[in-house]
C-alpha cells in the first residue's frame, strides 16, 4: 500500500503543471518566447504581464510598479505604431541554458529587428529585455521629440 502511494505521489509530481524538470527544452523555450511576444503585442495595457517574463536580475533592479510606470511612459512616445514584434527565429545554446529570440518590428523602418536574449533560471526561461528602463535611459528620447502637429496644420494664418 505504501509503495503504491509513493508511486502515485511521484507520478503526480511529474505531471504537475510547471514541473521544471521538463521545462528546459527547445519547445518550452519557444513557448515562452512566443508568450512574451504575445504579452507585448496584445496585453500591453497590463505591463505586469510582461514584467513576469523578465529575469531575476532585472527584477532585482526594478520593481513591478516602477516597470509598469516606465512601460506606460515609453508607450506615450509618438510612434507610428508602438512596439509590436513578429517572431522570426530562435537560437538556443547546446546546454539549453540561454538563447536569443529574433523578432522583426512591425510598422517601423524596414529591416528593424528586435533581438531578445533569454536565460533559464528558477525553472523557466526569462527574457533580458527593457534593460534601459532601470537606469532611465529610455527617457532620453523624450528630450527631443521630432513629432509636431505643425507639419500637418498651418497655425500662422488663423483668423486672417
Secondary structure, 3 states (H helix, E strand, C coil): CHHHHHHHHHHHHHHCCCCHHHCCCHHHHHHHHHHHHHHHHHCCCCCHHHHCCECHHHHHHCCHHHHHHHHHHHCCCCCCCCCCEEEEEEEECCCCCEEEEEEEECCCCCCCEEEEEEEEECCEEEEECCCCCCCCHHHHHHCCCCCCHHHCCCHHHCCC
